[in-house]
C-alpha cells in the first residue's frame, strides 16, 4: 500500500503523535519512513541580532537541535525494524508547507503523515496552519494527526 511515508517533525506533541501513526503504518506496510525537519529561521531570529551572532550561534544551534531530534526519532523507528531516512531543509523564505510538499514529491512519498495543532479562529488566522496548507495543496495523500492520540508502538509518549 505505502512504500515511502514522509513525516515532517518539529518536536511538538502532535509531531510525536504523527511519528507514532507513521510507525504503525510502516510496520504494517513494510514501508520506509522519511523524517523531515524544515528549519524556518524566521521563527528563530528577531531580525535585530548581530549577523555574526546569527552565523556563529543561532543557526548552528538550530541545526544541531534539528539533527539531534531527527537522530532520536530515527533510532526509535529503527528499533521496530523500519528503514528510516532523515533530512533537514531550510525554508529560505519559502512557506514551510511548500517545502514539505516539494520534498514529498521529490522523494516519491506515497503518504505524508503530519501533526496539526488544531488552531481555530483568530489563532489560525494569525498563525496559519502548515498542516492545513499541506493537506490542501499536496498531490500526495495526507494523514492529519489532530491531537495527541493514545501512544502507538514506538512512541515516546
C-alpha positions in Angstrom: 0.0 0.0 0.0 2.6 2.6 1.1 6.3 2.3 0.2 7.6 5.7 1.5 6.0 7.8 4.2 7.1 11.4 4.8 6.8 12.6 8.3 7.6 16.3 9.0 8.6 16.8 12.6 9.2 19.8 14.7 9.5 18.5 18.3 5.8 19.1 19.2 3.5 16.6 20.8 1.4 16.4 17.6 4.6 15.6 15.6 5.3 12.8 18.1 1.8 11.5 17.5 2.3 11.7 13.8 5.5 9.6 14.2 3.5 7.0 16.1 1.0 6.7 13.4 3.7 6.6 10.7 5.4 3.9 12.7 2.3 1.7 12.9 1.6 2.2 9.1 5.3 1.5 8.2 5.2 -1.8 10.2 2.0 -2.9 8.5 3.1 -1.9 5.0 6.9 -2.6 5.4 7.4 1.0 4.3 10.3 3.3 4.6 9.9 6.4 6.7 11.5 9.7 5.7 11.7 12.1 8.6 11.9 15.8 7.6 12.6 18.9 9.7 12.0 22.2 8.0 14.2 24.8 9.6 12.4 28.2 9.4 15.0 30.6 10.7 12.5 33.5 10.6 10.9 32.0 13.7 14.2 31.9 15.5 15.5 35.3 14.6 14.2 38.7 15.7 16.0 40.4 12.9 17.9 42.7 15.3 20.7 40.5 16.4 24.2 41.0 15.1 24.8 39.0 11.9 27.8 37.4 13.5 25.7 36.1 16.4 23.3 34.6 13.8 26.1 32.9 11.8 28.2 31.7 14.7 25.5 30.9 17.3 21.8 31.0 16.3 21.9 29.0 13.1 24.4 26.3 14.3 22.4 25.7 17.5 19.2 25.3 15.5 20.8 22.9 13.1 22.3 20.9 16.0 18.9 20.7 17.7 17.3 19.5 14.5 19.9 16.9 13.9 19.5 15.6 17.5 15.7 15.4 17.2 15.9 13.6 13.9 18.6 11.1 15.2 16.5 10.3 18.3 13.3 9.8 16.3 15.1 7.7 13.7 16.7 5.5 16.4 13.3 4.8 17.9 11.8 3.8 14.5 14.8 1.6 13.7 14.0 -0.4 16.9 10.9 -1.6 15.1 12.8 -2.6 12.0 11.7 0.4 10.0 14.0 1.8 7.3 14.5 5.5 8.0 15.9 8.4 6.2 16.3 11.9 7.7 16.5 15.3 6.1 16.9 18.9 7.2 15.7 21.6 4.8 15.9 25.3 5.4 12.8 27.2 4.3 14.9 30.1 2.9 11.9 32.4 2.9 9.5 29.7 1.4 6.4 28.6 3.3 7.1 25.5 5.4 4.1 23.7 3.8 5.6 24.3 0.3 8.9 22.8 1.4 7.1 19.7 2.8 5.2 19.2 -0.4 8.2 19.7 -2.6 10.2 17.1 -0.6 7.3 14.6 -0.7 7.1 14.9 -4.5 10.9 14.8 -4.9 11.2 11.7 -2.7 8.2 10.0 -4.3 6.4 9.7 -1.0 3.1 7.7 -1.1 1.8 9.4 2.1 2.5 12.4 4.3 1.7 12.0 8.0 1.7 15.3 9.7 0.6 16.6 13.1 -1.7 19.6 13.3 -2.2 21.8 16.3 -5.9 22.3 15.6 -5.9 26.1 15.8 -9.2 27.7 15.2 -10.5 31.2 14.8 -8.1 34.1 15.3 -5.1 31.9 16.2 -5.5 30.1 12.9 -5.9 33.3 11.0 -2.8 34.9 12.6 -0.5 31.8 12.8 -1.7 30.0 9.7 -1.5 26.2 9.5 1.2 24.5 7.6 -0.6 21.1 8.1 -3.7 22.6 6.6 -1.8 24.0 3.6 -0.1 20.7 3.1 -3.5 18.9 3.1 -5.0 21.4 0.7 -2.1 21.6 -1.8 -0.4 18.3 -1.7 -0.7 16.0 -4.7 0.3 13.2 -2.3 -2.3 11.8 0.2 -2.0 13.4 3.6 -2.9 12.0 7.0 -3.5 14.7 9.6 -3.0 13.9 13.2 -5.1 16.4 15.0 -4.1 15.9 18.6 -2.1 13.6 20.8 -3.6 10.1 20.4 -3.1 7.2 22.7 0.6 6.1 22.3 1.3 3.8 19.4 4.0 1.2 19.4 7.4 3.0 19.3 6.3 6.4 20.5 8.0 8.1 23.4 4.8 9.5 25.0 
